[in-house]
């Protein structure tokens, strides 16, 4: 009897498999499924799959039961539903989400484990909203403080960006949501972004602007990459032979899908031959404005069919695109074991809040004449606190461009401070900035600015402590896509307001919410300064927790804060370096970007890369051991870290390599970040951190050999808690 049942079960299983086409069998080999599906598709179905059917979806194959592919912005949360074929929002009422902190904030945590939780939580929100691809993360390098989209990226150092983007991608893709790493590549400004032709050296390309993308693809396993709008060395990035065919798909072995930025395709032949797989958002009349919505006019639609039918481009170009699109579909839309996902769960708010807690950077906390510091501000003292500043109440998730979000819950800084200091809090707006808009911004009458400032100053006289909450916002010309900032200083009359407040009340705490460095000529008049980013739904909880001391700040700057704009590398070489001459741009600062520039040229930043204070203090100890390494040896450096203060807290040990200039005739930055570790310690506790030092840390790109070379010679290993403070240094002699 048992045998009969077994035979019956086996027969049914075989029949099921026999009836189920291979491509639909989730247990079958992925590549076999791809080939099976490809073999069943018609010519028209294949071409249709290579371009949009709506603003944010691309077609599957209905006849074969292969679902459409749904994409959504953005890197910090799932964007509200957009209409089928226009940029207008669809007006849904079930698409409010968790707004996670901006990626500069995530980078400021220097905590890769948090990045993984962030990616996983964001993917769960994407799954619930039925999205297969999240259009993020962005890892374009922070080259100028004027770039309107720096808040969406992970700072000025490719190693930090790489270390943080890999876990974000793994956390996201684990449950079947594709990351789409953007914008590949050299989209380091918004001015003339859709056509500026970036020229740069191979060393700058390989050492600064590509490494984070390379990590995302090779170590993160990103399933899609978004081409940038700009040109690189004369060819649009979305169909750039060097970037896509040679480097991304050739050298790096990328097996996923290259998606245009929306409207980033400009040429059918290049799109066919240079590795573009999915065309989205093209202005269908092929000119610069959107015609009636006909995707047949897309470059990879009828014009592509024409080239294929004429034999001008080989059918293999089409099959390669479709294989990649099917692979992406099987990894996402067609994946059967995906979780259902969730929106605005306690877990997601917890992740968002832990990221924002660890992101806030304490820049300044001077000891006052009283011998104490203003921060942390003990709620038990019952001091009268005036909160000044529009950013204390403004919804900073609105505006900014495609990363805009419709959060279900927002704890504003004022909410967070009121939760802790309750009736001791008074508020006044202090300044006005107008509405977030694109392409232009509101002019605020001077009379409004003056009157708001006078009210604030009058109220500040009566307060024991003043907390100013300002910075930038998501208006056009601020931290916003589609345009760059016009000035380095704080806008909307904030500098004058800060100075006027400091004049009448020395107990002034300035909290800046921004995604960019700003001019801080007023800093010497302010005893306490926090850099608090765009922190998303739980912003106020974190700002309140850090100001009151229930959270000990541990953020470190992911980019330098120059004293003056001209101190920044991009602004040192005239207009062609930034913003370019409207046609071409020359990255004359080459490999010296950010702290690499400041420290190599001896132009100190006001606040350096990797800098951030704590409410406690730490001591680093190591027994210096000058070491000789050769070949592929590796060595270890052990560092003891002790919390020498009275509060538990975290610090991030950073390891930089400083090559002896005699090692090679190639110019080298005086130091480069090559490792870091964040540690948490109770007061008085000690832990030991072990850094592995490997030869690849010594390497730089050698144009003569077209590869990275670790030249023999002396290397200083500098270990500290910012890019300018190294209590530990060791010399390593390296022999090839
Ligand atoms: C935008 C952005 C890109 C975004 C896309 C879709 O122009 O550059 O980051 O994902 O279009 O909104």
Boltz pocket constraint, residues with backbone or C-beta under 6 A from the ligand:
constraints:
  - pocket:
      binder: B
      contacts: [[A, 73], [A, 135], [A, 182], [A, 261], [A, 262], [A, 402]]
      max_distance: 6.0
